[in-house]
Amino acid sequence: MASIPTAASLPEPYSTESNPLLVPGGIDGRDSAHLATLPLTDHSETGEVLSDSSRLALTGYALFVGLVIALSSVQFGYHNGELNTPKEALTHCDLTDPARVGGGAGNYLPTLPPCLPMSDMTFSFVTSIFTLGGLVGSLLAPTLADRWGRKTATVGNNILYILGSLAMGLAVNVPWLLAGRFLVGVGCGVSIVVNPMYLTEIAPRPWRGSFGLLNQMGIVCGLLFTQTLGYFLNNVPGWRLVLSMGILLSVLQLFLIIFCVESPQYLAAQAGNDIKARASLCRLRGTMDVDRELATWQNVAQKARLLPGSLGDDRSPIATTFPTTATVAAPASSTLGLGTLFRSKLYRKPLLLALLMQSVQQWSGINTVFFYSTVILSAIFPGREGILTVLINVFNLIATIVSVSLVDRLGRRPLLLGSMVGMAGALLVLALSIQFPTPAVSLVGLFMVVGTFAVGLGPLSFLLSVELVDIRATATVSALGLAANWISNFTVSSLFLLLNKSMGGWVFILFSAILLGAGLVVYKFVPETRDKTTQEIWRDMGLIK
C-alpha cells in the first residue's frame, strides 16, 4: 500500500512553509483563511494559459486515497461470497466428523450453537436477502452521498458492516443470520454506488479508468479472500470467524480514511466550498496550479443547470468553451431526480444505457458461477470443488489486473465489446460441455466465463455509468443502475437452480443470447469515454453540438 506523504517527503514547492494546505488545520481550521488570499490563477497578469492539473502524473497520495476507498469494495466482494464455501459447516452439525470441527468437538463456543440447520430453500433465501439489502442501500446512497459527501457516507456506512458482521458471527438462529445478511447487504448497496463516484472524482483524467477499476479490483480481492478463508475454515467454529471478518475490514478503513480528503469535485459543486475543493485537489495533485480543472467542473455544473434541455426540453445545445479562470463562487449543486432524468435530453439516453449495462452484468449469468460454483463443480469434480473455487477467484483477480492495465490504453469500448462477445462464446462452451458431459472442458469454460467477464463487463458497467453523466446526475444514475443490478441479481440467483433443473446446461445458452443482443446495443449507442470530458462524451452521443 502506498505510504502517506509527509511534509518532509514533499519537494520544496509543496513544503508546509510555502503551502498552507499542508499545515494542520489548513483545510478546515483557522489556517484556511490563508487560502482566501491565494489567487485563483497564477497567470492572470501574464495572460498565460492555465495548465491542466487533471493531466498530471498520479501522486502517491492519490493512490493511497483510492486504495482506502476500495476497501469498501473489498467488503462487497467478501460478503457476496462469504456463505459459499463454509455452507456445509454452517448448515450441518456433524460434530463426529473431524473435518467439520476445527481442533476437536469441544472447540466451538459453548454459548452458541455449533451450526444453524436449515433446508436448501432456506439457505437460498439467506443468500438472496443480501441482494434485497443491496437494493435498499443503492436507493439510499444518492441522498447519503450528496447530503453528507462521499467521505462521510463511507465512514457512516461502516457502522452497517460492523453491526451486520456481528449479527452473523454471533447468530443463534436463522433470523439473526438473516438480519446480519440484510444489514451488510444495505452497506454493500451504499458502497457500490458511492465508491465508483468517489474514485473517478479524485483521479487525474488519464488515470480515471484505472481508478474506476479499483472498485472491481476490490470486489475481486474480497471474493478471493472470502473463498480462501472459507476453504480453510469450513468447520466449527470456523464459519463464525468467516462471517465476522467484515468487522476487521471496517476498523481498518475507519482508521485509514482519517488521512483521506473529500472528493474535490463534489466540494466544487457545493455553494461556498471553493476553498475546501481547492485544498482537496491541491493535496491530490501535488500542486497549487489546479484552477483550470476546478473551472472545468464548475462550468459544466453551471451550464448544465442553465441548459433548457437539461430541465425537460431540447431547445438549445450546451456551450462548449471553458473559462480560463475559475469563478470564485461555485454553483450550488442539487441532485437531479428520476423524473428530470427521463425528461432531459442530456440524461435520458445515458440513464437507459446505464440501466442496460448494469442489468446485463447480472443477466450474463456471472453470479451463477460465484454463488453456485461449489454446487456446479461438485457435480463435475466431486471432492475438489473447494480448491477449484479458490483457483477460479485467483484467475478472476489476474484477469481484473489485466483489465486495469488496459482500460486507459485500449479504451472502454474495445474492452467492453470484446468481453461481451468472448463471454457469450465461453457460456456456449460451458453449456455444451455440461449437456454432453466433458468435465475438463466444463472447467475450462468456467475459467473462460470468469476471465472474459473480469476484463470488461464486470468493471466497465460501473465505470461507464459514472462517466456518461456529469456530477449532478452521477449519484442518481449510479443508484438507479445499481438498483437494476440488484434486482437482476436477485432474479437470476432465485431462478437459476429452477432453470438449471429444467434446462440443464442449456440455461447458459440463454445467458449467451442475452449478452449478444446487449452487445449490439452497446456497439451502436455507447461511445468511447477514455480521457474525455463530460461535454465531449455528450457530443459523441449526439446530445449536444
VEXDREN-2710 file (C-alpha; in Angstrom, 1 decimal):
% VEXDREN-2710
k/r/px/py/pz
1/MET/0.0/0.0/0.0
2/ALA/1.3/3.5/-0.8
3/SER/2.6/5.4/2.1
4/ILE/1.1/8.6/3.3
5/PRO/3.1/11.6/2.0
6/THR/4.6/13.7/4.8
7/ALA/5.7/17.3/4.7
8/ALA/9.3/16.2/4.9
9/SER/8.9/14.0/1.8
10/LEU/7.4/16.7/-0.4
11/PRO/9.5/18.8/-2.8
12/GLU/10.2/22.4/-1.8
13/PRO/7.3/24.0/-3.6
14/TYR/4.9/21.9/-1.5
15/SER/6.5/22.2/1.9
16/THR/4.3/23.2/4.8
17/GLU/6.1/26.6/4.9
18/SER/5.0/27.5/1.4
19/ASN/1.7/25.7/1.2
20/PRO/-1.0/26.4/3.8
21/LEU/-2.9/23.4/2.6
22/LEU/-0.4/21.1/4.3
23/VAL/-0.5/22.9/7.6
24/PRO/-2.6/21.2/10.3
25/GLY/-6.0/22.9/10.1
26/GLY/-5.1/24.3/6.7
27/ILE/-8.2/22.9/5.1
28/ASP/-11.0/23.3/7.6
29/GLY/-9.4/25.1/10.5
30/ARG/-8.3/28.7/11.1
31/ASP/-5.3/28.4/8.8
32/SER/-7.6/28.0/5.9
33/ALA/-8.0/31.8/6.0
34/HIS/-4.7/32.0/4.1
35/LEU/-6.3/30.4/1.2
36/ALA/-8.6/33.3/0.7
37/THR/-5.5/35.4/-0.2
38/LEU/-4.3/32.9/-2.9
39/PRO/-5.2/34.0/-6.5
40/LEU/-7.4/31.6/-8.3
41/THR/-5.0/31.8/-11.2
42/ASP/-1.2/32.3/-11.1
43/HIS/-1.2/33.6/-14.7
44/SER/-3.8/36.4/-14.7
45/GLU/-1.2/39.1/-15.1
46/THR/0.8/37.4/-17.9
47/GLY/-2.2/36.0/-19.8
48/GLU/-0.5/32.6/-19.9
49/VAL/-2.9/29.7/-20.4
50/LEU/-3.5/27.8/-17.2
51/SER/-2.0/24.3/-17.0
52/ASP/-4.4/21.4/-16.7
53/SER/-3.8/19.7/-13.4
54/SER/-6.2/16.9/-14.4
55/ARG/-3.4/15.6/-16.7
56/LEU/-0.7/15.5/-14.1
57/ALA/1.0/12.2/-13.2
58/LEU/-0.5/10.2/-10.4
59/THR/0.7/11.1/-6.9
60/GLY/1.3/8.6/-4.2
61/TYR/-1.3/10.3/-2.0
62/ALA/-4.0/10.0/-4.6
63/LEU/-3.2/6.3/-5.0
64/PHE/-3.3/5.9/-1.2
65/VAL/-6.8/7.5/-1.1
66/GLY/-8.0/5.3/-3.9
67/LEU/-6.8/2.1/-2.1
68/VAL/-8.5/3.2/1.1
69/ILE/-11.8/3.8/-0.7
70/ALA/-11.5/0.4/-2.4
71/LEU/-11.6/-1.3/1.0
72/SER/-15.4/-0.8/0.8
73/SER/-15.4/-2.7/-2.5
74/VAL/-13.4/-5.5/-0.7
75/GLN/-16.3/-5.7/1.8
76/PHE/-18.8/-6.0/-1.1
77/GLY/-16.9/-8.9/-2.7
78/TYR/-16.2/-10.5/0.7
79/HIS/-19.9/-10.5/1.8
80/ASN/-21.1/-11.5/-1.7
81/GLY/-19.3/-14.9/-1.4
82/GLU/-19.0/-15.5/2.3
83/LEU/-21.7/-18.2/2.5
84/ASN/-20.4/-20.2/-0.4
85/THR/-17.5/-22.4/0.9
86/PRO/-18.5/-22.8/4.6
87/LYS/-22.0/-23.8/3.7
88/GLU/-21.7/-27.4/4.9
89/ALA/-20.2/-26.4/8.3
90/LEU/-22.8/-23.7/8.8
91/THR/-25.9/-25.8/8.0
92/HIS/-24.9/-29.3/9.2
93/CYS/-23.9/-30.1/12.8
94/ASP/-21.9/-33.3/12.4
95/LEU/-19.6/-32.9/15.3
96/THR/-18.4/-36.5/15.0
97/ASP/-16.7/-35.6/11.7
98/PRO/-13.2/-34.2/12.4
99/ALA/-13.4/-32.3/9.1
100/ARG/-16.4/-30.4/10.4
101/VAL/-14.9/-29.4/13.8
102/GLY/-11.8/-27.2/13.9
103/GLY/-9.4/-28.6/16.6
104/GLY/-11.9/-31.1/18.1
105/ALA/-15.6/-31.3/19.1
106/GLY/-15.1/-29.1/22.2
107/ASN/-13.6/-26.2/20.3
108/TYR/-16.8/-24.3/19.5
109/LEU/-18.2/-21.6/21.7
110/PRO/-20.3/-23.3/24.4
111/THR/-22.9/-20.4/24.5
112/LEU/-23.5/-20.5/20.7
113/PRO/-25.0/-23.4/18.7
114/PRO/-22.3/-25.1/16.6
115/CYS/-24.3/-24.7/13.4
116/LEU/-27.7/-23.4/12.2
117/PRO/-29.5/-26.3/10.5
118/MET/-31.7/-25.2/7.5
119/SER/-33.1/-26.5/4.3
120/ASP/-31.6/-25.7/0.9
121/MET/-34.5/-23.4/0.3
122/THR/-33.9/-21.5/3.5
123/PHE/-30.2/-21.2/2.7
124/SER/-31.1/-19.8/-0.7
125/PHE/-33.3/-17.2/1.0
126/VAL/-30.4/-16.3/3.4
127/THR/-28.2/-15.9/0.4
128/SER/-30.7/-13.9/-1.6
129/ILE/-31.7/-11.4/1.2
130/PHE/-28.3/-9.9/0.7
131/THR/-29.4/-8.6/-2.7
132/LEU/-32.6/-7.1/-1.1
133/GLY/-30.5/-5.2/1.4
134/GLY/-28.2/-4.1/-1.5
135/LEU/-31.2/-2.8/-3.4
136/VAL/-32.3/-0.7/-0.3
137/GLY/-28.7/0.6/0.1
138/SER/-28.4/1.5/-3.5
139/LEU/-31.6/3.6/-3.4
140/LEU/-30.4/5.3/-0.2
141/ALA/-26.9/6.0/-1.5
142/PRO/-27.6/9.2/-3.6
143/THR/-29.1/11.0/-0.6
144/LEU/-26.3/10.0/1.6
145/ALA/-23.5/10.8/-0.9
146/ASP/-24.9/14.2/-1.8
147/ARG/-26.0/15.3/1.6
148/TRP/-23.1/14.1/3.7
149/GLY/-20.4/13.8/1.0
150/ARG/-18.5/10.8/-0.4
151/LYS/-16.1/10.5/2.6
152/THR/-18.7/10.9/5.4
153/ALA/-21.1/8.4/3.7
154/THR/-18.2/5.9/3.5
155/VAL/-17.4/6.4/7.2
156/GLY/-21.1/6.0/8.3
157/ASN/-21.6/3.0/6.1
158/ASN/-19.0/1.0/8.1
159/ILE/-21.4/1.0/11.0
160/LEU/-23.7/-1.2/8.9
161/TYR/-20.8/-3.5/8.1
162/ILE/-19.9/-3.9/11.8
163/LEU/-23.4/-4.5/13.0
164/GLY/-24.2/-6.9/10.2
165/SER/-20.9/-8.9/10.7
166/LEU/-21.6/-9.1/14.5
167/ALA/-25.1/-10.4/14.0
168/MET/-23.9/-13.1/11.6
169/GLY/-20.9/-14.1/13.6
170/LEU/-22.9/-14.4/16.9
171/ALA/-26.1/-15.7/15.3
172/VAL/-28.0/-18.1/17.5
173/ASN/-30.7/-18.9/14.9
174/VAL/-31.6/-18.3/11.3
175/PRO/-33.4/-14.9/11.8
176/TRP/-30.2/-13.5/13.4
177/LEU/-28.3/-14.6/10.3
178/LEU/-30.9/-13.1/8.0
179/ALA/-30.8/-9.8/9.9
180/GLY/-27.0/-9.7/9.6
181/ARG/-27.0/-10.6/5.9
182/PHE/-29.6/-7.8/5.3
183/LEU/-27.5/-5.2/7.1
184/VAL/-24.3/-6.0/5.2
185/GLY/-26.3/-6.0/2.0
186/VAL/-27.5/-2.5/2.7
187/GLY/-23.9/-1.5/3.4
188/CYS/-22.8/-3.1/0.2
189/GLY/-25.5/-1.3/-1.7
190/VAL/-24.3/2.1/-0.5
191/SER/-20.7/1.2/-1.2
192/ILE/-21.2/0.0/-4.7
193/VAL/-22.9/3.4/-5.6
194/VAL/-20.5/5.7/-3.6
195/ASN/-17.2/4.1/-4.4
196/PRO/-17.2/4.5/-8.3
197/MET/-18.1/8.2/-7.8
198/TYR/-15.5/8.8/-5.2
199/LEU/-12.8/7.0/-7.2
200/THR/-13.4/8.7/-10.5
201/GLU/-13.8/12.2/-8.9
202/ILE/-10.3/12.1/-7.3
203/ALA/-8.4/10.6/-10.2
204/PRO/-6.4/12.6/-12.8
205/ARG/-8.1/12.3/-16.1
206/PRO/-5.5/9.9/-17.8
207/TRP/-5.9/7.6/-14.7
208/ARG/-9.7/7.8/-14.4
209/GLY/-10.3/4.4/-16.0
210/SER/-7.7/2.6/-13.8
211/PHE/-9.0/4.3/-10.7
212/GLY/-12.6/3.4/-11.6
213/LEU/-11.5/-0.2/-11.9
214/LEU/-10.1/-0.2/-8.4
215/ASN/-13.7/-0.7/-7.4
216/GLN/-13.8/-4.0/-9.3
217/MET/-10.3/-4.9/-8.1
218/GLY/-11.6/-4.6/-4.5
219/ILE/-14.6/-6.7/-5.2
220/VAL/-12.5/-9.5/-6.8
221/CYS/-9.9/-9.3/-3.9
222/GLY/-12.9/-9.6/-1.4
223/LEU/-14.2/-12.7/-3.3
224/LEU/-10.8/-14.3/-3.3
225/PHE/-10.3/-13.5/0.4
226/THR/-13.6/-15.0/1.5
227/GLN/-13.3/-18.1/-0.7
228/THR/-9.8/-18.8/0.6
229/LEU/-10.7/-18.2/4.2
230/GLY/-13.8/-20.4/3.8
231/TYR/-11.8/-23.2/2.4
232/PHE/-9.6/-23.3/5.5
233/LEU/-12.3/-22.5/8.0
234/ASN/-15.1/-24.8/6.7
235/ASN/-15.6/-26.2/10.2
236/VAL/-17.0/-25.4/13.7
237/PRO/-16.4/-22.6/14.8
238/GLY/-14.5/-21.5/11.7
239/TRP/-17.7/-20.4/9.8
240/ARG/-18.3/-17.8/12.5
241/LEU/-14.9/-16.3/12.0
242/VAL/-15.6/-16.1/8.3
243/LEU/-18.8/-14.2/8.9
244/SER/-17.2/-11.9/11.4
245/MET/-14.2/-10.8/9.3
246/GLY/-16.1/-7.7/8.0
247/ILE/-15.5/-6.1/11.4
248/LEU/-11.7/-6.1/10.9
249/LEU/-12.1/-4.7/7.4
250/SER/-14.3/-1.8/8.7
251/VAL/-11.9/-1.0/11.6
252/LEU/-9.0/-0.8/9.1
253/GLN/-10.9/1.5/6.7
254/LEU/-12.1/3.7/9.5
255/PHE/-8.6/4.3/10.7
256/LEU/-7.0/4.9/7.3
257/ILE/-9.8/7.2/6.0
258/ILE/-8.8/9.8/8.6
259/PHE/-5.9/10.6/6.3
260/CYS/-8.1/11.0/3.2
261/VAL/-9.7/14.1/1.7
262/GLU/-13.2/14.6/0.5
263/SER/-13.9/14.4/-3.3
264/PRO/-12.8/17.8/-4.6
265/GLN/-15.3/17.5/-7.5
266/TYR/-18.1/17.0/-5.0
267/LEU/-17.0/20.0/-3.0
268/ALA/-16.6/22.2/-6.1
269/ALA/-20.3/21.6/-6.9
270/GLN/-21.4/22.8/-3.5
271/ALA/-22.0/26.5/-3.0
272/GLY/-19.4/28.2/-0.8
273/ASN/-16.9/25.3/-0.7
274/ASP/-14.4/26.6/-3.2
275/ILE/-11.6/26.8/-0.7
276/LYS/-12.2/23.3/0.5
277/ALA/-12.4/22.0/-3.0
278/ARG/-9.1/23.7/-4.0
279/ALA/-7.4/22.4/-0.8
280/SER/-8.5/18.8/-1.6
281/LEU/-7.5/19.0/-5.2
282/CYS/-4.1/20.5/-4.4
283/ARG/-3.4/17.7/-2.0
284/LEU/-4.4/15.0/-4.5
285/ARG/-2.5/16.6/-7.5
286/GLY/0.6/17.7/-5.5
287/THR/0.5/21.2/-7.0
288/MET/-1.1/24.5/-6.3
289/ASP/-1.9/25.1/-10.0
290/VAL/-5.4/23.5/-10.1
291/ASP/-7.6/26.4/-11.3
292/ARG/-8.3/25.1/-14.8
293/GLU/-9.5/21.8/-13.5
294/LEU/-11.7/23.5/-10.9
295/ALA/-13.1/25.9/-13.5
296/THR/-14.0/23.0/-15.8
297/TRP/-16.0/21.2/-13.1
298/GLN/-17.8/24.4/-12.1
299/ASN/-18.5/25.4/-15.7
300/VAL/-20.1/22.0/-16.6
301/ALA/-22.3/22.1/-13.5
302/GLN/-23.3/25.7/-14.1
303/LYS/-24.1/25.3/-17.8
304/ALA/-26.0/22.0/-17.2
305/ARG/-28.2/23.9/-14.8
306/LEU/-28.8/26.7/-17.3
307/LEU/-29.4/24.5/-20.3
308/PRO/-33.2/24.4/-21.1
309/GLY/-32.8/20.8/-22.4
310/SER/-31.5/19.7/-19.1
311/LEU/-34.8/20.6/-17.5
312/GLY/-37.0/18.8/-19.9
313/ASP/-37.0/20.4/-23.3
314/ASP/-34.5/20.1/-26.2
315/ARG/-34.3/23.7/-27.4
316/SER/-30.7/24.6/-27.2
317/PRO/-27.3/22.9/-27.1
318/ILE/-24.8/23.4/-24.3
319/ALA/-21.9/25.8/-24.8
320/THR/-18.5/24.1/-25.1
321/THR/-15.9/26.7/-24.2
322/PHE/-14.3/26.8/-20.8
323/PRO/-13.3/29.9/-18.9
324/THR/-9.5/30.2/-18.4
325/THR/-10.0/31.3/-14.8
326/ALA/-12.1/29.9/-12.0
327/THR/-15.1/31.7/-10.7
328/VAL/-15.0/32.4/-7.0
329/ALA/-18.4/31.1/-6.2
330/ALA/-19.2/27.6/-7.3
331/PRO/-22.7/27.0/-8.4
332/ALA/-24.9/25.2/-5.9
333/SER/-25.5/21.5/-6.5
334/SER/-28.7/19.7/-6.4
335/THR/-29.1/16.1/-7.3
336/LEU/-31.4/15.5/-10.3
337/GLY/-34.4/13.3/-9.6
338/LEU/-35.7/10.4/-11.7
339/GLY/-38.4/12.5/-13.4
340/THR/-35.9/15.1/-14.5
341/LEU/-33.5/12.5/-15.8
342/PHE/-36.1/10.8/-18.0
343/ARG/-37.5/14.1/-19.4
344/SER/-34.0/15.5/-20.1
345/LYS/-32.4/15.3/-23.5
346/LEU/-28.9/15.1/-21.8
347/TYR/-29.6/12.4/-19.3
348/ARG/-32.3/10.1/-20.7
349/LYS/-30.1/8.2/-23.0
350/PRO/-27.1/7.8/-20.6
351/LEU/-29.5/6.6/-17.9
352/LEU/-31.1/4.0/-20.2
353/LEU/-27.6/2.8/-21.2
354/ALA/-26.5/2.6/-17.5
355/LEU/-29.6/0.6/-16.7
356/LEU/-28.9/-1.8/-19.6
357/MET/-25.2/-2.3/-18.7
358/GLN/-25.9/-2.9/-15.1
359/SER/-28.8/-5.4/-15.8
360/VAL/-26.8/-7.3/-18.4
361/GLN/-23.9/-7.6/-16.0
362/GLN/-26.2/-9.9/-14.0
363/TRP/-28.1/-11.5/-16.8
364/SER/-24.8/-12.6/-18.2
365/GLY/-25.0/-15.3/-15.6
366/ILE/-21.8/-14.4/-13.8
367/ASN/-23.2/-14.8/-10.3
368/THR/-24.4/-18.3/-11.0
369/VAL/-20.7/-19.1/-11.2
370/PHE/-19.8/-17.3/-7.9
371/PHE/-23.0/-18.1/-5.9
372/TYR/-23.2/-21.7/-7.0
373/SER/-19.6/-22.6/-8.1
374/THR/-19.4/-25.2/-5.3
375/VAL/-22.7/-26.8/-6.5
376/ILE/-21.6/-26.7/-10.2
377/LEU/-18.1/-28.0/-9.5
378/SER/-19.2/-30.7/-7.0
379/ALA/-21.2/-32.4/-9.8
380/ILE/-18.2/-32.2/-12.1
381/PHE/-15.3/-32.8/-9.7
382/PRO/-16.6/-34.4/-6.5
383/GLY/-14.4/-33.6/-3.5
384/ARG/-12.3/-30.9/-5.3
385/GLU/-14.9/-28.2/-5.6
386/GLY/-13.4/-26.1/-2.7
387/ILE/-9.9/-25.7/-4.1
388/LEU/-11.2/-25.2/-7.7
389/THR/-13.5/-22.4/-6.5
390/VAL/-10.4/-20.7/-4.9
391/LEU/-8.5/-21.1/-8.1
392/ILE/-11.3/-19.6/-10.2
393/ASN/-11.2/-16.5/-7.9
394/VAL/-7.4/-16.3/-8.3
395/PHE/-7.9/-16.3/-12.1
396/ASN/-10.6/-13.6/-11.7
397/LEU/-8.1/-11.4/-9.8
398/ILE/-5.4/-11.9/-12.5
399/ALA/-7.9/-11.0/-15.3
400/THR/-9.0/-7.9/-13.4
401/ILE/-5.4/-6.8/-13.1
402/VAL/-5.1/-7.1/-16.8
403/SER/-8.2/-5.0/-17.3
404/VAL/-6.8/-2.3/-15.0
405/SER/-3.6/-2.2/-17.1
406/LEU/-5.5/-1.9/-20.4
407/VAL/-8.6/0.3/-19.8
408/ASP/-6.7/3.6/-20.2
409/ARG/-4.6/2.3/-23.1
410/LEU/-7.2/0.5/-25.3
411/GLY/-10.2/2.4/-24.1
412/ARG/-13.6/1.3/-22.8
413/ARG/-15.5/0.3/-25.9
414/PRO/-13.0/-2.4/-27.2
415/LEU/-12.7/-4.0/-23.8
416/LEU/-16.5/-4.0/-23.2
417/LEU/-17.5/-5.3/-26.6
418/GLY/-14.7/-7.9/-26.6
419/SER/-15.7/-9.0/-23.1
420/MET/-19.4/-9.4/-24.1
421/VAL/-18.6/-11.4/-27.2
422/GLY/-16.0/-13.5/-25.5
423/MET/-18.2/-14.3/-22.6
424/ALA/-21.1/-15.3/-24.9
425/GLY/-18.7/-17.8/-26.5
426/ALA/-17.4/-19.1/-23.2
427/LEU/-21.0/-19.7/-22.0
428/LEU/-21.7/-21.6/-25.2
429/VAL/-18.6/-23.8/-24.4
430/LEU/-19.8/-24.3/-20.8
431/ALA/-23.4/-25.2/-21.9
432/LEU/-22.2/-27.8/-24.4
433/SER/-19.7/-29.4/-22.0
434/ILE/-22.3/-29.8/-19.3
435/GLN/-25.0/-31.0/-21.6
436/PHE/-22.6/-33.5/-23.2
437/PRO/-20.5/-34.3/-20.1
438/THR/-16.9/-33.3/-20.6
439/PRO/-15.5/-32.3/-17.1
440/ALA/-12.2/-30.9/-18.3
441/VAL/-13.9/-28.7/-20.9
442/SER/-16.5/-27.6/-18.3
443/LEU/-13.7/-26.4/-16.0
444/VAL/-12.1/-24.5/-18.9
445/GLY/-15.5/-23.0/-19.7
446/LEU/-15.9/-21.7/-16.2
447/PHE/-12.4/-20.1/-16.3
448/MET/-13.2/-18.6/-19.6
449/VAL/-16.5/-17.1/-18.3
450/VAL/-14.8/-15.6/-15.3
451/GLY/-11.9/-14.2/-17.3
452/THR/-13.9/-12.6/-20.1
453/PHE/-16.2/-11.0/-17.6
454/ALA/-13.4/-9.6/-15.5
455/VAL/-11.6/-7.8/-18.3
456/GLY/-14.6/-5.8/-19.4
457/LEU/-18.3/-6.3/-18.5
458/GLY/-17.5/-6.6/-14.8
459/PRO/-15.7/-3.4/-14.1
460/LEU/-16.8/-1.2/-17.0
461/SER/-20.6/-1.4/-16.3
462/PHE/-19.8/0.6/-13.1
463/LEU/-17.2/2.9/-14.6
464/LEU/-19.3/3.9/-17.7
465/SER/-22.4/4.6/-15.5
466/VAL/-20.4/7.3/-13.8
467/GLU/-18.6/8.7/-16.9
468/LEU/-21.7/9.1/-19.1
469/VAL/-23.1/11.9/-17.0
470/ASP/-22.0/15.0/-15.1
471/ILE/-21.7/15.3/-11.3
472/ARG/-25.4/16.5/-10.8
473/ALA/-26.7/13.2/-12.2
474/THR/-23.9/10.8/-11.1
475/ALA/-25.4/9.8/-7.7
476/THR/-28.9/9.2/-9.1
477/VAL/-27.8/7.4/-12.3
478/SER/-25.4/5.2/-10.3
479/ALA/-28.1/4.4/-7.8
480/LEU/-30.7/3.5/-10.4
481/GLY/-28.2/1.5/-12.4
482/LEU/-27.3/-0.4/-9.2
483/ALA/-30.9/-0.9/-8.3
484/ALA/-31.4/-2.6/-11.7
485/ASN/-28.2/-4.6/-11.0
486/TRP/-29.5/-5.8/-7.6
487/ILE/-33.0/-6.7/-9.0
488/SER/-31.4/-8.6/-11.8
489/ASN/-29.0/-10.3/-9.4
490/PHE/-31.9/-11.4/-7.2
491/THR/-34.0/-12.6/-10.1
492/VAL/-31.1/-14.6/-11.7
493/SER/-29.9/-16.1/-8.4
494/SER/-33.5/-17.1/-7.5
495/LEU/-34.3/-18.6/-10.8
496/PHE/-31.0/-20.3/-11.7
497/LEU/-31.5/-23.5/-9.7
498/LEU/-35.0/-23.9/-11.1
499/LEU/-33.8/-23.2/-14.7
500/ASN/-30.8/-25.4/-14.3
501/LYS/-33.0/-28.3/-13.1
502/SER/-35.4/-27.9/-16.1
503/MET/-32.9/-26.9/-18.8
504/GLY/-29.7/-28.4/-17.6
505/GLY/-26.6/-26.9/-19.3
506/TRP/-28.7/-25.2/-21.9
507/VAL/-29.5/-22.5/-19.4
508/PHE/-26.2/-21.0/-20.2
509/ILE/-27.3/-20.6/-23.8
510/LEU/-29.9/-18.2/-22.6
511/PHE/-27.3/-16.1/-20.9
512/SER/-25.2/-16.1/-24.1
513/ALA/-28.0/-14.9/-26.2
514/ILE/-28.8/-12.0/-23.8
515/LEU/-25.1/-11.0/-24.0
516/LEU/-25.0/-10.9/-27.8
517/GLY/-28.2/-8.9/-28.0
518/ALA/-27.0/-6.3/-25.5
519/GLY/-23.6/-6.2/-27.3
520/LEU/-25.4/-4.9/-30.4
521/VAL/-27.0/-2.1/-28.4
522/VAL/-23.6/-1.2/-26.8
523/TYR/-21.9/-1.2/-30.2
524/LYS/-24.5/1.2/-31.6
525/PHE/-25.0/3.7/-28.7
526/VAL/-22.2/3.6/-26.2
527/PRO/-19.3/6.0/-27.1
528/GLU/-15.6/5.8/-26.1
529/THR/-15.2/7.8/-22.9
530/ARG/-11.4/7.4/-22.3
531/ASP/-9.7/10.7/-21.5
532/LYS/-12.8/12.8/-22.4
533/THR/-14.8/15.5/-20.5
534/THR/-18.5/15.1/-20.0
535/GLN/-19.2/17.6/-22.8
536/GLU/-17.0/15.7/-25.2
537/ILE/-18.8/12.4/-24.4
538/TRP/-22.2/14.1/-24.8
539/ARG/-21.1/15.4/-28.2
540/ASP/-20.1/11.9/-29.3
541/MET/-23.5/10.6/-28.2
542/GLY/-25.3/13.3/-30.3
543/LEU/-26.7/15.0/-27.2
544/ILE/-25.1/18.4/-27.9
545/LYS/-23.4/20.0/-30.9
END
